[in-house]
């Protein structure tokens, strides 16, 4: 498998996306569970299959492009739309919390932002959970510790490092639509149904006064590259935790509706959280 990863990392983007589209449709037709979840999640958000069928291929493209994003010696080119909102956030001096859902090329979001700003503003800190397979864990560690990116474990120590980064005026990045372990989230509406939602993003902002920036990395057709779209949160984050978590969920819904054909509708967003492991991340337990 590592050999396959390295071969894929050298292929042109258009070919990776063509292969990925095929893989996406094979997974869709080959897994009734995945297909049912994809259709149910899209319908819950008000979309018929015809409106989101392109998301089937985009899910496969996400898999096929990963080796290139992780192993290519040079960062993948990505244009940035509305960088001014980030510049304004830096001017406030309280750090930035970048938030993006599982949409488009979310792996590239942090790479593109780091390439643009980390040289002047310090690294962007992200959480990651090491893969169980040794070879994949090594690949991911290399990929997520690229220049300008500081990857920290999904533990209390990792959260403390995120808090320290924000208090230094740096940035962190999170996927707030990822289901956290039991005890590290709240049940909050997401497209009209309660979903177990992380509290970490809201707590980081509430404890540091950081600015929230919403990000969506669009995958362009024909392997022409990517565009990272950035925008401010519509209103200051609510002071209470329940309201802040709901506000973030609503912001993620807004981003998804901007490009529903690139969202991972097959993601198990409404699953029951797994049991909490000792030392898991929670921003409420300890300052920097």
URDA-V71586 format. One record per backbone hydrogen bond with DSSP energy under -1.0 kcal/mol. NH is the residue of the N-H (numbers start at 1). CO is the residue of the C=O. If there is no record, write none. Layout:
nh co
NH CO
NH CO
//
This chain:
nh co
5 1
6 2
7 3
8 4
9 5
10 7
11 8
16 12
17 13
18 14
19 15
20 16
21 17
22 18
23 19
24 20
25 21
26 22
27 23
28 24
29 25
30 26
31 27
35 31
36 32
37 33
38 34
39 35
40 36
41 37
42 38
43 39
44 40
45 41
46 43
47 42
51 48
53 49
55 52
56 53
58 54
59 55
60 56
61 57
62 58
63 59
64 60
65 61
69 65
70 66
71 67
72 68
79 226
81 228
85 82
87 83
88 84
89 85
90 86
91 87
92 89
93 90
96 170
97 211
98 172
99 213
100 174
103 101
104 262
105 217
106 104
108 105
112 108
113 109
114 110
115 111
116 112
117 113
118 114
120 117
121 117
122 118
124 148
125 171
126 150
128 152
137 133
138 134
139 135
140 136
141 137
142 138
143 139
144 140
149 146
150 124
152 126
155 153
156 279
159 155
160 156
161 157
162 158
163 159
164 160
165 161
166 162
167 163
168 164
169 166
170 165
172 96
173 125
174 98
178 175
182 274
184 181
186 197
188 195
190 193
193 190
195 188
197 186
199 184
203 199
204 200
205 201
206 202
207 203
208 204
209 205
211 95
213 97
214 231
215 99
216 229
218 227
220 225
224 221
227 218
228 79
229 216
230 81
231 214
233 212
244 240
245 241
246 242
247 243
248 244
249 245
250 246
251 247
252 248
253 249
254 250
255 251
256 252
257 253
259 256
262 259
263 260
264 102
265 263
267 264
269 267
271 268
280 277
285 282
//
